[in-house]
């Protein structure tokens, strides 16, 4: 598996944070706030793979772009960036040595928390 940073999703996430389309929830809320399989399928049906991919900061280059397995490290609910999703993905990226994705998530986390330093 070769996972790399999804630059378009990174820009999308930063844009959403800039627009205030965020939920500043707590670290452990992601299990309740993450989109369900049914919600993912509904979003895919309505918006297609290109828009779906904007909600995942990693892509597995060995998987077909039109499969859910291609997309890794979700950070939102297809409407807003969730702080809990960012923190969850940040931890998983660090655990799996995906440094570029981890750094992108750290940047989004700082933006969410208002730490622009």
Backbone as XML, in Angstrom:
<?xml version="1.0"?>
<chain id="A" units="angstrom">
  <residue number="1" name="UNK">
    <atom name="N" x="0.850" y="-1.182" z="0.000"/>
    <atom name="CA" x="0.000" y="0.000" z="0.000"/>
    <atom name="C" x="0.894" y="1.243" z="0.000"/>
  </residue>
  <residue number="2" name="UNK">
    <atom name="N" x="0.656" y="2.123" z="-0.955"/>
    <atom name="CA" x="1.383" y="3.383" z="-1.035"/>
    <atom name="C" x="0.386" y="4.512" z="-0.829"/>
  </residue>
  <residue number="3" name="UNK">
    <atom name="N" x="0.462" y="5.162" z="0.320"/>
    <atom name="CA" x="-0.471" y="6.230" z="0.651"/>
    <atom name="C" x="0.272" y="7.559" z="0.596"/>
  </residue>
  <residue number="4" name="UNK">
    <atom name="N" x="-0.314" y="8.516" z="-0.121"/>
    <atom name="CA" x="0.301" y="9.836" z="-0.216"/>
    <atom name="C" x="-0.732" y="10.912" z="0.101"/>
  </residue>
  <residue number="5" name="UNK">
    <atom name="N" x="-0.228" y="12.108" z="0.355"/>
    <atom name="CA" x="-1.094" y="13.241" z="0.669"/>
    <atom name="C" x="-1.958" y="13.606" z="-0.527"/>
  </residue>
  <residue number="6" name="UNK">
    <atom name="N" x="-3.229" y="13.819" z="-0.269"/>
    <atom name="CA" x="-4.180" y="14.287" z="-1.273"/>
    <atom name="C" x="-4.173" y="15.821" z="-1.192"/>
  </residue>
  <residue number="7" name="UNK">
    <atom name="N" x="-3.382" y="16.444" z="-2.052"/>
    <atom name="CA" x="-3.195" y="17.900" z="-2.017"/>
    <atom name="C" x="-4.514" y="18.657" z="-2.200"/>
  </residue>
  <residue number="8" name="UNK">
    <atom name="N" x="-5.371" y="18.176" z="-3.093"/>
    <atom name="CA" x="-6.661" y="18.848" z="-3.320"/>
    <atom name="C" x="-7.516" y="18.829" z="-2.055"/>
  </residue>
  <residue number="9" name="UNK">
    <atom name="N" x="-7.491" y="17.704" z="-1.351"/>
    <atom name="CA" x="-8.255" y="17.599" z="-0.104"/>
    <atom name="C" x="-7.668" y="18.502" z="0.968"/>
  </residue>
  <residue number="10" name="UNK">
    <atom name="N" x="-6.351" y="18.620" z="0.996"/>
    <atom name="CA" x="-5.678" y="19.495" z="1.956"/>
    <atom name="C" x="-6.111" y="20.948" z="1.724"/>
  </residue>
  <residue number="11" name="UNK">
    <atom name="N" x="-6.110" y="21.383" z="0.481"/>
    <atom name="CA" x="-6.553" y="22.747" z="0.160"/>
    <atom name="C" x="-8.035" y="22.935" z="0.485"/>
  </residue>
  <residue number="12" name="UNK">
    <atom name="N" x="-8.834" y="21.913" z="0.200"/>
    <atom name="CA" x="-10.271" y="21.968" z="0.497"/>
    <atom name="C" x="-10.499" y="22.128" z="1.996"/>
  </residue>
  <residue number="13" name="UNK">
    <atom name="N" x="-9.789" y="21.339" z="2.795"/>
    <atom name="CA" x="-9.947" y="21.404" z="4.254"/>
    <atom name="C" x="-9.561" y="22.786" z="4.776"/>
  </residue>
  <residue number="14" name="UNK">
    <atom name="N" x="-8.453" y="23.326" z="4.299"/>
    <atom name="CA" x="-8.028" y="24.655" z="4.751"/>
    <atom name="C" x="-9.046" y="25.719" z="4.334"/>
  </residue>
  <residue number="15" name="UNK">
    <atom name="N" x="-9.614" y="25.570" z="3.160"/>
    <atom name="CA" x="-10.640" y="26.505" z="2.693"/>
    <atom name="C" x="-11.886" y="26.441" z="3.578"/>
  </residue>
  <residue number="16" name="UNK">
    <atom name="N" x="-12.304" y="25.236" z="3.918"/>
    <atom name="CA" x="-13.474" y="25.074" z="4.787"/>
    <atom name="C" x="-13.232" y="25.690" z="6.157"/>
  </residue>
  <residue number="17" name="UNK">
    <atom name="N" x="-12.043" y="25.483" z="6.714"/>
    <atom name="CA" x="-11.717" y="26.074" z="8.009"/>
    <atom name="C" x="-11.752" y="27.596" z="7.896"/>
  </residue>
  <residue number="18" name="UNK">
    <atom name="N" x="-11.198" y="28.126" z="6.814"/>
    <atom name="CA" x="-11.204" y="29.574" z="6.593"/>
    <atom name="C" x="-12.602" y="30.154" z="6.508"/>
  </residue>
  <residue number="19" name="UNK">
    <atom name="N" x="-13.543" y="29.370" z="6.007"/>
    <atom name="CA" x="-14.937" y="29.799" z="5.875"/>
    <atom name="C" x="-15.736" y="29.540" z="7.148"/>
  </residue>
  <residue number="20" name="UNK">
    <atom name="N" x="-15.107" y="28.914" z="8.126"/>
    <atom name="CA" x="-15.809" y="28.617" z="9.370"/>
    <atom name="C" x="-16.695" y="27.389" z="9.303"/>
  </residue>
  <residue number="21" name="UNK">
    <atom name="N" x="-16.525" y="26.563" z="8.282"/>
    <atom name="CA" x="-17.325" y="25.345" z="8.153"/>
    <atom name="C" x="-16.655" y="24.237" z="8.960"/>
  </residue>
  <residue number="22" name="UNK">
    <atom name="N" x="-16.746" y="24.377" z="10.283"/>
    <atom name="CA" x="-16.062" y="23.466" z="11.193"/>
    <atom name="C" x="-16.959" y="23.068" z="12.348"/>
  </residue>
  <residue number="23" name="UNK">
    <atom name="N" x="-16.575" y="21.975" z="12.981"/>
    <atom name="CA" x="-17.190" y="21.542" z="14.226"/>
    <atom name="C" x="-16.051" y="21.301" z="15.196"/>
  </residue>
  <residue number="24" name="UNK">
    <atom name="N" x="-16.031" y="22.078" z="16.261"/>
    <atom name="CA" x="-14.936" y="21.964" z="17.232"/>
    <atom name="C" x="-15.329" y="21.000" z="18.346"/>
  </residue>
  <residue number="25" name="UNK">
    <atom name="N" x="-15.466" y="19.757" z="17.936"/>
    <atom name="CA" x="-15.859" y="18.714" z="18.866"/>
    <atom name="C" x="-14.638" y="18.144" z="19.581"/>
  </residue>
  <residue number="26" name="UNK">
    <atom name="N" x="-14.877" y="17.178" z="20.427"/>
    <atom name="CA" x="-13.811" y="16.603" z="21.248"/>
    <atom name="C" x="-13.194" y="15.378" z="20.579"/>
  </residue>
  <residue number="27" name="UNK">
    <atom name="N" x="-12.000" y="15.069" z="20.971"/>
    <atom name="CA" x="-11.197" y="14.002" z="20.383"/>
    <atom name="C" x="-11.964" y="12.690" z="20.190"/>
  </residue>
  <residue number="28" name="UNK">
    <atom name="N" x="-12.701" y="12.259" z="21.175"/>
    <atom name="CA" x="-13.352" y="10.952" z="21.136"/>
    <atom name="C" x="-14.706" y="10.955" z="20.426"/>
  </residue>
  <residue number="29" name="UNK">
    <atom name="N" x="-15.113" y="12.069" z="19.857"/>
    <atom name="CA" x="-16.417" y="12.160" z="19.202"/>
    <atom name="C" x="-16.447" y="11.570" z="17.791"/>
  </residue>
  <residue number="30" name="UNK">
    <atom name="N" x="-15.287" y="11.281" z="17.208"/>
    <atom name="CA" x="-15.247" y="10.879" z="15.805"/>
    <atom name="C" x="-16.046" y="9.608" z="15.532"/>
  </residue>
  <residue number="31" name="UNK">
    <atom name="N" x="-16.056" y="8.667" z="16.452"/>
    <atom name="CA" x="-16.804" y="7.432" z="16.211"/>
    <atom name="C" x="-18.297" y="7.718" z="16.013"/>
  </residue>
  <residue number="32" name="UNK">
    <atom name="N" x="-18.784" y="8.787" z="16.611"/>
    <atom name="CA" x="-20.191" y="9.164" z="16.452"/>
    <atom name="C" x="-20.403" y="10.133" z="15.287"/>
  </residue>
  <residue number="33" name="UNK">
    <atom name="N" x="-19.384" y="10.901" z="14.938"/>
    <atom name="CA" x="-19.538" y="11.951" z="13.933"/>
    <atom name="C" x="-19.080" y="11.549" z="12.537"/>
  </residue>
  <residue number="34" name="UNK">
    <atom name="N" x="-18.289" y="10.495" z="12.433"/>
    <atom name="CA" x="-17.807" y="10.049" z="11.127"/>
    <atom name="C" x="-18.985" y="9.602" z="10.263"/>
  </residue>
  <residue number="35" name="UNK">
    <atom name="N" x="-18.937" y="9.901" z="8.970"/>
    <atom name="CA" x="-20.028" y="9.473" z="8.096"/>
    <atom name="C" x="-20.159" y="7.945" z="8.069"/>
  </residue>
  <residue number="36" name="UNK">
    <atom name="N" x="-21.388" y="7.481" z="8.107"/>
    <atom name="CA" x="-21.661" y="6.045" z="8.011"/>
    <atom name="C" x="-21.471" y="5.597" z="6.562"/>
  </residue>
  <residue number="37" name="UNK">
    <atom name="N" x="-21.441" y="4.308" z="6.347"/>
    <atom name="CA" x="-21.336" y="3.774" z="4.988"/>
    <atom name="C" x="-22.506" y="4.271" z="4.128"/>
  </residue>
  <residue number="38" name="UNK">
    <atom name="N" x="-23.695" y="4.321" z="4.706"/>
    <atom name="CA" x="-24.868" y="4.794" z="3.964"/>
    <atom name="C" x="-24.716" y="6.278" z="3.591"/>
  </residue>
  <residue number="39" name="UNK">
    <atom name="N" x="-24.198" y="7.081" z="4.513"/>
    <atom name="CA" x="-23.984" y="8.499" z="4.223"/>
    <atom name="C" x="-22.907" y="8.683" z="3.149"/>
  </residue>
  <residue number="40" name="UNK">
    <atom name="N" x="-21.872" y="7.859" z="3.216"/>
    <atom name="CA" x="-20.828" y="7.909" z="2.189"/>
    <atom name="C" x="-21.405" y="7.561" z="0.821"/>
  </residue>
  <residue number="41" name="UNK">
    <atom name="N" x="-22.204" y="6.503" z="0.765"/>
    <atom name="CA" x="-22.810" y="6.082" z="-0.501"/>
    <atom name="C" x="-23.746" y="7.144" z="-1.056"/>
  </residue>
  <residue number="42" name="UNK">
    <atom name="N" x="-24.528" y="7.770" z="-0.190"/>
    <atom name="CA" x="-25.443" y="8.821" z="-0.631"/>
    <atom name="C" x="-24.661" y="10.007" z="-1.193"/>
  </residue>
  <residue number="43" name="UNK">
    <atom name="N" x="-23.572" y="10.373" z="-0.529"/>
    <atom name="CA" x="-22.747" y="11.487" z="-1.011"/>
    <atom name="C" x="-22.128" y="11.133" z="-2.368"/>
  </residue>
  <residue number="44" name="UNK">
    <atom name="N" x="-21.630" y="9.913" z="-2.483"/>
    <atom name="CA" x="-21.054" y="9.459" z="-3.753"/>
    <atom name="C" x="-22.078" y="9.508" z="-4.879"/>
  </residue>
  <residue number="45" name="UNK">
    <atom name="N" x="-23.282" y="9.025" z="-4.612"/>
    <atom name="CA" x="-24.337" y="9.015" z="-5.629"/>
    <atom name="C" x="-24.656" y="10.420" z="-6.115"/>
  </residue>
  <residue number="46" name="UNK">
    <atom name="N" x="-24.647" y="11.367" z="-5.193"/>
    <atom name="CA" x="-25.027" y="12.740" z="-5.524"/>
    <atom name="C" x="-23.866" y="13.556" z="-6.119"/>
  </residue>
  <residue number="47" name="UNK">
    <atom name="N" x="-22.638" y="13.323" z="-5.635"/>
    <atom name="CA" x="-21.525" y="14.209" z="-5.979"/>
    <atom name="C" x="-20.415" y="13.562" z="-6.800"/>
  </residue>
  <residue number="48" name="UNK">
    <atom name="N" x="-20.311" y="12.247" z="-6.795"/>
    <atom name="CA" x="-19.277" y="11.565" z="-7.568"/>
    <atom name="C" x="-17.953" y="11.431" z="-6.829"/>
  </residue>
  <residue number="49" name="UNK">
    <atom name="N" x="-17.042" y="10.681" z="-7.454"/>
    <atom name="CA" x="-15.766" y="10.335" z="-6.825"/>
    <atom name="C" x="-14.858" y="11.536" z="-6.606"/>
  </residue>
  <residue number="50" name="UNK">
    <atom name="N" x="-14.857" y="12.471" z="-7.530"/>
    <atom name="CA" x="-13.956" y="13.621" z="-7.408"/>
    <atom name="C" x="-14.259" y="14.434" z="-6.154"/>
  </residue>
  <residue number="51" name="UNK">
    <atom name="N" x="-15.540" y="14.748" z="-5.926"/>
    <atom name="CA" x="-15.925" y="15.498" z="-4.724"/>
    <atom name="C" x="-15.772" y="14.644" z="-3.461"/>
  </residue>
  <residue number="52" name="UNK">
    <atom name="N" x="-16.067" y="13.376" z="-3.565"/>
    <atom name="CA" x="-15.903" y="12.460" z="-2.437"/>
    <atom name="C" x="-14.452" y="12.491" z="-1.949"/>
  </residue>
  <residue number="53" name="UNK">
    <atom name="N" x="-13.519" y="12.460" z="-2.881"/>
    <atom name="CA" x="-12.107" y="12.439" z="-2.549"/>
    <atom name="C" x="-11.611" y="13.670" z="-1.812"/>
  </residue>
  <residue number="54" name="UNK">
    <atom name="N" x="-12.337" y="14.782" z="-1.928"/>
    <atom name="CA" x="-11.933" y="16.014" z="-1.250"/>
    <atom name="C" x="-12.031" y="15.905" z="0.267"/>
  </residue>
  <residue number="55" name="UNK">
    <atom name="N" x="-12.671" y="14.874" z="0.752"/>
    <atom name="CA" x="-12.879" y="14.699" z="2.197"/>
    <atom name="C" x="-11.912" y="13.707" z="2.828"/>
  </residue>
  <residue number="56" name="UNK">
    <atom name="N" x="-10.862" y="13.346" z="2.085"/>
    <atom name="CA" x="-9.879" y="12.380" z="2.565"/>
    <atom name="C" x="-8.475" y="12.905" z="2.278"/>
  </residue>
  <residue number="57" name="UNK">
    <atom name="N" x="-7.661" y="13.036" z="3.323"/>
    <atom name="CA" x="-6.337" y="13.624" z="3.151"/>
    <atom name="C" x="-5.296" y="12.649" z="2.622"/>
  </residue>
  <residue number="58" name="UNK">
    <atom name="N" x="-5.632" y="11.390" z="2.503"/>
    <atom name="CA" x="-4.698" y="10.428" z="1.937"/>
    <atom name="C" x="-5.344" y="9.644" z="0.815"/>
  </residue>
  <residue number="59" name="UNK">
    <atom name="N" x="-4.499" y="9.218" z="-0.134"/>
    <atom name="CA" x="-4.956" y="8.341" z="-1.210"/>
    <atom name="C" x="-3.973" y="7.188" z="-1.345"/>
  </residue>
  <residue number="60" name="UNK">
    <atom name="N" x="-4.522" y="6.000" z="-1.533"/>
    <atom name="CA" x="-3.719" y="4.813" z="-1.763"/>
    <atom name="C" x="-3.546" y="4.690" z="-3.273"/>
  </residue>
  <residue number="61" name="UNK">
    <atom name="N" x="-2.345" y="4.965" z="-3.748"/>
    <atom name="CA" x="-2.095" y="5.011" z="-5.187"/>
    <atom name="C" x="-2.164" y="3.633" z="-5.847"/>
  </residue>
  <residue number="62" name="UNK">
    <atom name="N" x="-2.202" y="2.578" z="-5.059"/>
    <atom name="CA" x="-2.295" y="1.230" z="-5.616"/>
    <atom name="C" x="-3.738" y="0.768" z="-5.800"/>
  </residue>
  <residue number="63" name="UNK">
    <atom name="N" x="-4.676" y="1.584" z="-5.307"/>
    <atom name="CA" x="-6.097" y="1.246" z="-5.426"/>
    <atom name="C" x="-6.741" y="2.116" z="-6.502"/>
  </residue>
  <residue number="64" name="UNK">
    <atom name="N" x="-7.745" y="1.577" z="-7.179"/>
    <atom name="CA" x="-8.477" y="2.320" z="-8.197"/>
    <atom name="C" x="-9.123" y="3.551" z="-7.581"/>
  </residue>
  <residue number="65" name="UNK">
    <atom name="N" x="-9.059" y="4.674" z="-8.304"/>
    <atom name="CA" x="-9.611" y="5.936" z="-7.803"/>
    <atom name="C" x="-11.113" y="5.881" z="-7.566"/>
  </residue>
  <residue number="66" name="UNK">
    <atom name="N" x="-11.783" y="4.963" z="-8.203"/>
    <atom name="CA" x="-13.233" y="4.859" z="-8.023"/>
    <atom name="C" x="-13.591" y="3.701" z="-7.096"/>
  </residue>
  <residue number="67" name="UNK">
    <atom name="N" x="-12.820" y="3.601" z="-6.005"/>
    <atom name="CA" x="-13.137" y="2.660" z="-4.932"/>
    <atom name="C" x="-12.930" y="3.383" z="-3.610"/>
  </residue>
  <residue number="68" name="UNK">
    <atom name="N" x="-13.702" y="3.020" z="-2.618"/>
    <atom name="CA" x="-13.542" y="3.636" z="-1.301"/>
    <atom name="C" x="-12.172" y="3.333" z="-0.711"/>
  </residue>
  <residue number="69" name="UNK">
    <atom name="N" x="-11.596" y="2.181" z="-1.062"/>
    <atom name="CA" x="-10.286" y="1.803" z="-0.548"/>
    <atom name="C" x="-9.164" y="2.730" z="-0.985"/>
  </residue>
  <residue number="70" name="UNK">
    <atom name="N" x="-9.402" y="3.505" z="-2.011"/>
    <atom name="CA" x="-8.404" y="4.468" z="-2.505"/>
    <atom name="C" x="-8.236" y="5.637" z="-1.532"/>
  </residue>
  <residue number="71" name="UNK">
    <atom name="N" x="-9.297" y="5.938" z="-0.787"/>
    <atom name="CA" x="-9.333" y="7.145" z="0.052"/>
    <atom name="C" x="-9.104" y="6.821" z="1.516"/>
  </residue>
  <residue number="72" name="UNK">
    <atom name="N" x="-8.159" y="7.552" z="2.124"/>
    <atom name="CA" x="-7.750" y="7.321" z="3.511"/>
    <atom name="C" x="-7.781" y="8.637" z="4.288"/>
  </residue>
  <residue number="73" name="UNK">
    <atom name="N" x="-7.867" y="8.558" z="5.570"/>
    <atom name="CA" x="-7.778" y="9.695" z="6.489"/>
    <atom name="C" x="-8.886" y="10.733" z="6.281"/>
  </residue>
  <residue number="74" name="UNK">
    <atom name="N" x="-10.141" y="10.320" z="6.533"/>
    <atom name="CA" x="-11.254" y="11.276" z="6.474"/>
    <atom name="C" x="-11.142" y="12.307" z="7.593"/>
  </residue>
  <residue number="75" name="UNK">
    <atom name="N" x="-11.637" y="13.509" z="7.335"/>
    <atom name="CA" x="-11.535" y="14.581" z="8.330"/>
    <atom name="C" x="-12.849" y="15.321" z="8.551"/>
  </residue>
  <residue number="76" name="UNK">
    <atom name="N" x="-13.896" y="14.937" z="7.861"/>
    <atom name="CA" x="-15.156" y="15.660" z="8.007"/>
    <atom name="C" x="-16.356" y="14.817" z="7.640"/>
  </residue>
  <residue number="77" name="UNK">
    <atom name="N" x="-17.513" y="15.465" z="7.645"/>
    <atom name="CA" x="-18.784" y="14.767" z="7.436"/>
    <atom name="C" x="-19.461" y="15.151" z="6.122"/>
  </residue>
  <residue number="78" name="UNK">
    <atom name="N" x="-18.674" y="15.630" z="5.151"/>
    <atom name="CA" x="-19.151" y="16.072" z="3.841"/>
    <atom name="C" x="-19.851" y="17.430" z="3.904"/>
  </residue>
  <residue number="79" name="UNK">
    <atom name="N" x="-19.795" y="18.073" z="5.064"/>
    <atom name="CA" x="-20.327" y="19.434" z="5.229"/>
    <atom name="C" x="-19.325" y="20.311" z="5.963"/>
  </residue>
  <residue number="80" name="UNK">
    <atom name="N" x="-18.703" y="19.727" z="7.005"/>
    <atom name="CA" x="-17.817" y="20.489" z="7.884"/>
    <atom name="C" x="-16.565" y="19.677" z="8.222"/>
  </residue>
  <residue number="81" name="UNK">
    <atom name="N" x="-15.504" y="20.408" z="8.542"/>
    <atom name="CA" x="-14.295" y="19.788" z="9.074"/>
    <atom name="C" x="-14.553" y="19.535" z="10.557"/>
  </residue>
  <residue number="82" name="UNK">
    <atom name="N" x="-14.340" y="18.323" z="10.990"/>
    <atom name="CA" x="-14.528" y="17.979" z="12.401"/>
    <atom name="C" x="-13.173" y="17.908" z="13.093"/>
  </residue>
  <residue number="83" name="UNK">
    <atom name="N" x="-13.049" y="18.627" z="14.182"/>
    <atom name="CA" x="-11.808" y="18.601" z="14.956"/>
    <atom name="C" x="-11.476" y="17.171" z="15.375"/>
  </residue>
  <residue number="84" name="UNK">
    <atom name="N" x="-12.486" y="16.418" z="15.777"/>
    <atom name="CA" x="-12.256" y="15.038" z="16.211"/>
    <atom name="C" x="-11.758" y="14.165" z="15.061"/>
  </residue>
  <residue number="85" name="UNK">
    <atom name="N" x="-12.242" y="14.420" z="13.849"/>
    <atom name="CA" x="-11.782" y="13.672" z="12.682"/>
    <atom name="C" x="-10.334" y="13.993" z="12.349"/>
  </residue>
  <residue number="86" name="UNK">
    <atom name="N" x="-9.985" y="15.269" z="12.478"/>
    <atom name="CA" x="-8.610" y="15.692" z="12.227"/>
    <atom name="C" x="-7.671" y="15.042" z="13.242"/>
  </residue>
  <residue number="87" name="UNK">
    <atom name="N" x="-8.048" y="15.069" z="14.519"/>
    <atom name="CA" x="-7.203" y="14.488" z="15.568"/>
    <atom name="C" x="-7.060" y="12.978" z="15.366"/>
  </residue>
  <residue number="88" name="UNK">
    <atom name="N" x="-8.148" y="12.311" z="15.044"/>
    <atom name="CA" x="-8.113" y="10.866" z="14.819"/>
    <atom name="C" x="-7.190" y="10.526" z="13.646"/>
  </residue>
  <residue number="89" name="UNK">
    <atom name="N" x="-7.349" y="11.250" z="12.555"/>
    <atom name="CA" x="-6.520" y="11.002" z="11.372"/>
    <atom name="C" x="-5.057" y="11.342" z="11.649"/>
  </residue>
  <residue number="90" name="UNK">
    <atom name="N" x="-4.836" y="12.407" z="12.402"/>
    <atom name="CA" x="-3.479" y="12.820" z="12.754"/>
    <atom name="C" x="-2.770" y="11.698" z="13.519"/>
  </residue>
  <residue number="91" name="UNK">
    <atom name="N" x="-3.454" y="11.097" z="14.470"/>
    <atom name="CA" x="-2.882" y="10.001" z="15.254"/>
    <atom name="C" x="-2.569" y="8.794" z="14.373"/>
  </residue>
  <residue number="92" name="UNK">
    <atom name="N" x="-3.510" y="8.429" z="13.507"/>
    <atom name="CA" x="-3.301" y="7.275" z="12.627"/>
    <atom name="C" x="-2.167" y="7.517" z="11.636"/>
  </residue>
  <residue number="93" name="UNK">
    <atom name="N" x="-2.069" y="8.733" z="11.115"/>
    <atom name="CA" x="-0.985" y="9.054" z="10.181"/>
    <atom name="C" x="0.367" y="8.919" z="10.876"/>
  </residue>
  <residue number="94" name="UNK">
    <atom name="N" x="0.456" y="9.395" z="12.105"/>
    <atom name="CA" x="1.710" y="9.300" z="12.865"/>
    <atom name="C" x="2.058" y="7.836" z="13.148"/>
  </residue>
  <residue number="95" name="UNK">
    <atom name="N" x="1.061" y="7.055" z="13.537"/>
    <atom name="CA" x="1.290" y="5.648" z="13.855"/>
    <atom name="C" x="1.776" y="4.851" z="12.649"/>
  </residue>
  <residue number="96" name="UNK">
    <atom name="N" x="1.369" y="5.277" z="11.460"/>
    <atom name="CA" x="1.693" y="4.543" z="10.237"/>
    <atom name="C" x="2.786" y="5.217" z="9.404"/>
  </residue>
  <residue number="97" name="UNK">
    <atom name="N" x="3.483" y="6.180" z="9.998"/>
    <atom name="CA" x="4.611" y="6.860" z="9.354"/>
    <atom name="C" x="4.253" y="7.549" z="8.034"/>
  </residue>
  <residue number="98" name="UNK">
    <atom name="N" x="3.066" y="8.133" z="7.983"/>
    <atom name="CA" x="2.671" y="8.937" z="6.821"/>
    <atom name="C" x="2.943" y="10.407" z="7.183"/>
  </residue>
  <residue number="99" name="UNK">
    <atom name="N" x="4.208" y="10.767" z="7.170"/>
    <atom name="CA" x="4.661" y="12.056" z="7.686"/>
    <atom name="C" x="4.028" y="13.239" z="6.970"/>
  </residue>
  <residue number="100" name="UNK">
    <atom name="N" x="3.930" y="13.188" z="5.635"/>
    <atom name="CA" x="3.351" y="14.319" z="4.903"/>
    <atom name="C" x="1.881" y="14.532" z="5.270"/>
  </residue>
  <residue number="101" name="UNK">
    <atom name="N" x="1.152" y="13.447" z="5.441"/>
    <atom name="CA" x="-0.256" y="13.534" z="5.840"/>
    <atom name="C" x="-0.358" y="14.019" z="7.275"/>
  </residue>
  <residue number="102" name="UNK">
    <atom name="N" x="0.500" y="13.506" z="8.135"/>
    <atom name="CA" x="0.518" y="13.937" z="9.542"/>
    <atom name="C" x="0.757" y="15.438" z="9.634"/>
  </residue>
  <residue number="103" name="UNK">
    <atom name="N" x="1.726" y="15.960" z="8.882"/>
    <atom name="CA" x="2.023" y="17.390" z="8.932"/>
    <atom name="C" x="0.853" y="18.231" z="8.410"/>
  </residue>
  <residue number="104" name="UNK">
    <atom name="N" x="0.192" y="17.754" z="7.369"/>
    <atom name="CA" x="-0.980" y="18.465" z="6.842"/>
    <atom name="C" x="-2.083" y="18.513" z="7.899"/>
  </residue>
  <residue number="105" name="UNK">
    <atom name="N" x="-2.299" y="17.392" z="8.568"/>
    <atom name="CA" x="-3.327" y="17.339" z="9.613"/>
    <atom name="C" x="-2.956" y="18.214" z="10.803"/>
  </residue>
  <residue number="106" name="UNK">
    <atom name="N" x="-1.690" y="18.258" z="11.149"/>
    <atom name="CA" x="-1.246" y="19.139" z="12.228"/>
    <atom name="C" x="-1.538" y="20.598" z="11.877"/>
  </residue>
  <residue number="107" name="UNK">
    <atom name="N" x="-1.316" y="20.962" z="10.607"/>
    <atom name="CA" x="-1.599" y="22.336" z="10.171"/>
    <atom name="C" x="-3.095" y="22.645" z="10.274"/>
  </residue>
  <residue number="108" name="UNK">
    <atom name="N" x="-3.930" y="21.718" z="9.828"/>
    <atom name="CA" x="-5.383" y="21.917" z="9.922"/>
    <atom name="C" x="-5.800" y="22.003" z="11.389"/>
  </residue>
  <residue number="109" name="UNK">
    <atom name="N" x="-5.232" y="21.161" z="12.223"/>
    <atom name="CA" x="-5.533" y="21.164" z="13.664"/>
    <atom name="C" x="-5.211" y="22.533" z="14.263"/>
  </residue>
  <residue number="110" name="UNK">
    <atom name="N" x="-4.060" y="23.090" z="13.917"/>
    <atom name="CA" x="-3.678" y="24.413" z="14.422"/>
    <atom name="C" x="-4.658" y="25.481" z="13.942"/>
  </residue>
  <residue number="111" name="UNK">
    <atom name="N" x="-5.068" y="25.400" z="12.683"/>
    <atom name="CA" x="-6.048" y="26.358" z="12.157"/>
    <atom name="C" x="-7.366" y="26.258" z="12.916"/>
  </residue>
  <residue number="112" name="UNK">
    <atom name="N" x="-7.801" y="25.034" z="13.192"/>
    <atom name="CA" x="-9.044" y="24.826" z="13.931"/>
    <atom name="C" x="-8.976" y="25.398" z="15.340"/>
  </residue>
  <residue number="113" name="UNK">
    <atom name="N" x="-7.831" y="25.249" z="15.966"/>
    <atom name="CA" x="-7.664" y="25.708" z="17.342"/>
    <atom name="C" x="-7.249" y="27.172" z="17.429"/>
  </residue>
  <residue number="114" name="UNK">
    <atom name="N" x="-7.138" y="27.831" z="16.258"/>
    <atom name="CA" x="-6.799" y="29.249" z="16.247"/>
    <atom name="C" x="-5.341" y="29.535" z="16.538"/>
  </residue>
  <residue number="115" name="UNK">
    <atom name="N" x="-4.474" y="28.540" z="16.376"/>
    <atom name="CA" x="-3.048" y="28.701" z="16.621"/>
    <atom name="C" x="-2.366" y="28.893" z="15.263"/>
  </residue>
  <residue number="116" name="UNK">
    <atom name="N" x="-2.210" y="30.129" z="14.869"/>
    <atom name="CA" x="-1.650" y="30.439" z="13.548"/>
    <atom name="C" x="-0.149" y="30.637" z="13.588"/>
  </residue>
  <residue number="117" name="UNK">
    <atom name="N" x="0.481" y="30.328" z="14.688"/>
    <atom name="CA" x="1.939" y="30.530" z="14.802"/>
    <atom name="C" x="2.690" y="29.477" z="14.045"/>
  </residue>
</chain>
